[in-house]
Amino acid sequence: MSLILTLFLLTFSNIFSSNTSEENMNINATIIKPLKVIHNGDINYGKVIQGSTHSTSGHTFTIYGEPGQKVKITLDSKNINGNKNSIVLTHEKNSLNILNVFLKNETKDNPQTKLNEKGEYKYSFDTELTVPKNAQIGNYSGTLTMEVKFN
């Protein structure tokens, strides 16, 4: 009887121990180039006279990254294809006194901007500063920030 019980237990334990399952999950990653933005130089109007208008040209931001990737581009948190982008210049001693620099002749692209086959995209623009006749004398400064994210 103990022999029969032993055989039964061995057979029964083999049935349950052979009931296993295994599955492999593949894990992959593709490494791409990070995004990098550079500009071709700061904009300096120098000394300007009250009541005058000044223009500059040939300014660019160049984006580098993975060829063919879609990117979302903003200037000062606004979509580059928005209406009349401007940069606010604030007086050094009184932040309530401002001047506006308007971007002109901007590169326009569709919302699905793609980096070219070299992994580049160039955004170009000109600027115009109109100084009111009553602008406070002194130094004004501001910043234009381009932010780029993978789309």
C-alpha positions as CSV (number, residue, x, y, z in Angstrom):
1,M,0.0,0.0,0.0
2,S,2.8,2.4,0.8
3,L,4.4,1.6,-2.6
4,I,1.1,2.5,-4.3
5,L,0.8,5.7,-2.3
6,T,4.4,6.6,-3.2
7,L,3.9,6.0,-6.9
8,F,0.6,7.9,-6.8
9,L,2.4,10.9,-5.1
10,L,5.3,10.8,-7.6
11,T,2.9,10.7,-10.5
12,F,0.6,13.4,-9.1
13,S,3.6,15.7,-8.3
14,N,5.0,15.2,-11.8
15,I,1.7,16.3,-13.4
16,F,1.7,19.6,-11.5
17,S,5.4,20.3,-11.8
18,S,5.2,20.0,-15.6
19,N,2.4,22.6,-15.8
20,T,4.7,25.7,-16.3
21,S,4.8,28.4,-18.9
22,E,7.5,30.8,-20.0
23,E,7.3,33.8,-22.3
24,N,10.0,36.3,-23.3
25,M,9.3,40.0,-23.7
26,N,11.7,41.8,-26.1
27,I,12.9,45.2,-25.0
28,N,14.4,47.6,-27.6
29,A,15.6,51.2,-27.7
30,T,16.8,53.4,-30.5
31,I,19.2,56.2,-29.4
32,I,18.8,59.5,-31.3
33,K,20.7,62.8,-31.2
34,P,19.5,65.3,-28.6
35,L,18.1,68.7,-29.6
36,K,20.4,71.7,-29.6
37,V,19.6,75.3,-30.5
38,I,22.1,78.0,-31.3
39,H,21.7,81.6,-32.5
40,N,24.0,83.6,-34.8
41,G,24.6,86.5,-32.3
42,D,22.8,88.9,-30.0
43,I,20.9,91.8,-31.3
44,N,22.3,95.2,-30.3
45,Y,20.7,98.4,-31.5
46,G,23.3,100.6,-29.9
47,K,22.3,104.2,-29.2
48,V,18.9,105.1,-30.6
49,I,17.1,108.4,-30.6
50,Q,13.6,109.1,-29.2
51,G,11.0,109.1,-32.0
52,S,13.1,106.9,-34.4
53,T,12.7,103.5,-36.0
54,H,15.5,101.0,-36.5
55,S,15.7,97.6,-38.2
56,T,18.1,94.7,-38.2
57,S,18.3,91.7,-40.4
58,G,19.7,88.2,-40.9
59,H,19.1,86.8,-37.4
60,T,18.8,83.0,-37.1
61,F,18.2,80.2,-34.6
62,T,19.5,76.9,-35.9
63,I,18.2,73.6,-34.4
64,Y,20.3,70.5,-34.6
65,G,19.0,67.0,-33.8
66,E,18.0,63.6,-35.3
67,P,17.3,63.9,-39.1
68,G,13.6,63.7,-40.0
69,Q,12.3,64.1,-36.5
70,K,9.3,66.3,-35.9
71,V,9.8,69.2,-33.4
72,K,7.6,71.8,-31.7
73,I,9.2,75.2,-31.7
74,T,8.1,78.2,-29.5
75,L,9.5,81.7,-29.2
76,D,9.0,83.1,-25.7
77,S,6.3,80.4,-25.1
78,K,4.4,81.3,-28.3
79,N,4.1,79.1,-31.4
80,I,6.5,80.3,-34.1
81,N,3.5,80.5,-36.5
82,G,1.5,82.8,-34.3
83,N,0.6,86.4,-35.0
84,K,3.2,89.1,-34.7
85,N,5.9,87.9,-32.4
86,S,7.5,90.7,-30.4
87,I,10.2,91.0,-27.8
88,V,9.7,93.3,-24.8
89,L,12.6,95.5,-23.8
90,T,12.4,96.7,-20.2
91,H,14.0,99.9,-18.9
92,E,16.9,99.2,-16.5
93,K,15.5,101.4,-13.7
94,N,11.7,101.4,-14.3
95,S,10.2,98.1,-15.4
96,L,6.9,99.9,-16.3
97,N,8.7,101.6,-19.2
98,I,9.0,99.2,-22.1
99,L,9.8,99.1,-25.8
100,N,8.7,96.4,-28.3
101,V,10.9,94.9,-30.9
102,F,8.8,93.2,-33.6
103,L,10.0,90.2,-35.6
104,K,9.6,90.6,-39.3
105,N,10.1,88.3,-42.4
106,E,10.0,85.3,-40.1
107,T,10.5,81.8,-41.4
108,K,7.0,80.2,-41.5
109,D,6.5,76.5,-41.4
110,N,3.6,74.1,-40.8
111,P,2.9,73.0,-37.2
112,Q,4.7,69.7,-38.0
113,T,8.2,71.1,-38.4
114,K,10.7,68.4,-39.3
115,L,14.5,68.5,-39.1
116,N,16.0,68.1,-42.6
117,E,18.1,65.2,-43.8
118,K,21.1,66.7,-42.1
119,G,19.2,67.0,-38.8
120,E,18.9,70.8,-39.0
121,Y,16.2,73.5,-39.2
122,K,16.9,77.2,-39.6
123,Y,14.5,79.8,-38.3
124,S,15.4,83.3,-39.6
125,F,13.9,86.7,-39.0
126,D,14.6,90.5,-39.1
127,T,13.6,92.9,-36.4
128,E,12.2,96.4,-36.1
129,L,12.3,98.8,-33.1
130,T,10.2,101.9,-33.1
131,V,11.2,104.2,-30.2
132,P,8.3,106.5,-29.1
133,K,9.1,110.3,-28.8
134,N,8.4,110.1,-25.1
135,A,10.5,107.0,-24.3
136,Q,12.4,107.3,-21.1
137,I,16.1,107.9,-21.5
138,G,18.3,105.0,-20.4
139,N,19.1,101.4,-21.2
140,Y,16.5,98.8,-22.2
141,S,17.0,95.1,-22.5
142,G,15.1,91.9,-23.2
143,T,15.5,88.3,-24.2
144,L,14.2,86.2,-27.0
145,T,14.0,82.5,-26.1
146,M,13.5,79.7,-28.5
147,E,12.4,76.4,-27.0
148,V,12.4,73.1,-29.0
149,K,10.9,69.8,-28.1
150,F,10.4,66.6,-29.9
151,N,6.9,66.4,-31.2
